[in-house]
Amino acid sequence: MTTDSKLDKLALEKLAFETLCAHTGAIPDAATGAVTAPIHFSSTFRYVPTGELPGGFNYARESNPTRSQLELHLAALEGGAVAAAFSSGSAAAHAVFASLKPGDHVITNSDVYIGVRHLLADIMEPWGLQVTFTDLSNLENLTAALRPNTALMWTETPTNPQIRIVDVPGVAAICKARGIRLAVDNTFATPVLQLPLALGADIVMHSTTKYLGGHSDLIGGALIAKQEDAWWQRIKHIQHIVGGVPSPFDCWLVMRGIRSLVPRVQRHNANARIVAEYLATHPKVAQVLYPGLPTHPGHAIAKTQMTDFGAIVSFLVKGDMGETVEVVKRARVFTSATSLGGTESLIEYRRGAEGPGSQTPENLIRLSVGLEHPDDLIADLKQALG
Ligand SMILES: *Cc1c(COP(=O)(O)O)cnc(C)c1O
């Protein structure tokens, strides 16, 4: 498998993105010729008492053939040297933060995903990290937040849930000049729309729970790094020792999701544009937060670093919390649930979901636009808005 996967990696690097996706987990199995990858459930692998590993694997908390195949494809999709699949996006984020040392300073978005906010504020700050939350859609805020001990910039773009756009090459230039590492959470954009490593990031994170899995049936995460350096070895060591590893079945499900990633993302995006344009004309909507609209403050930057604008649409209702919650309650085709990136459209009262400490406006609704016929989505929003 080790030799095989090196050969596979060389072959993968030459393929177009669509081809890579369509062939994920479909490298014919050397032993049987099976076109769809087998799932290796074994937790342990035979080894010679002197230490040699005939198959290249030892114990599945360290690595597993199904996971290795997913990681090979993730690295190729994001244009990285290496990847690691995790049990959740949050476990992936934790491994990056835990690779720093107590006393290091981290800068991140003021509206960073609420779980990452809790991870930093409730766990990593008491552990010894210093953290600044700021609006990174304005690079002056980043410059103002810099400290001599700033070690990591962690940014989403588009952000969750306020759909702000962060200028990745702009941030990368500031980081590079000061030896600060740049991590980009690419969950909302997916590698179909945005390749942060090519834009200057050092590491990319995914919640594969979302578009890569794509069917709301698994929890998973991933990290993809530009280089296999000492920092990467440290992150891998943390994963191996802490144990935030995905099951072989979940790895297989992510690979199955990636096979249809390109056409799914295209359809998600086409539907999201229709929904955003409809909402922008609705008298009960105060503002639509969608970078595909020319009125969005991040539209011009999004156009330079993304090939389309994603399928998460947030909007502000003309009204208070009570009226906003009523809109969510009336939705029928859109299911009121958290998460995003599945085939079915979801609607969420995000401030309620985030709970105490939420920075989200009380009249914000977040939509994950799915693959339905757009007429059904528009009709549902029309009746829900009343
Ligand atoms: C869901 C999400 C996460 C967390 O991922 P989990 O798989 O739920 O742990 C992180 N970042 C973003 C942008 C997300 O949407």
The ligand as an ORCA input file, in Angstrom:
! r2SCAN-3c Opt
* xyz 0 1
  C     -19.403     22.832     10.840
  C     -18.246     23.741     10.772
  C     -17.103     23.515     11.554
  C     -17.025     22.392     12.579
  O     -17.005     21.142     12.000
  P     -17.593     19.813     12.731
  O     -17.416     18.765     11.697
  O     -19.019     20.097     13.099
  O     -16.758     19.602     13.947
  C     -16.036     24.368     11.395
  N     -16.079     25.402     10.522
  C     -17.154     25.654      9.764
  C     -17.143     26.818      8.824
  C     -18.280     24.837      9.869
  O     -19.363     25.108      9.119
*
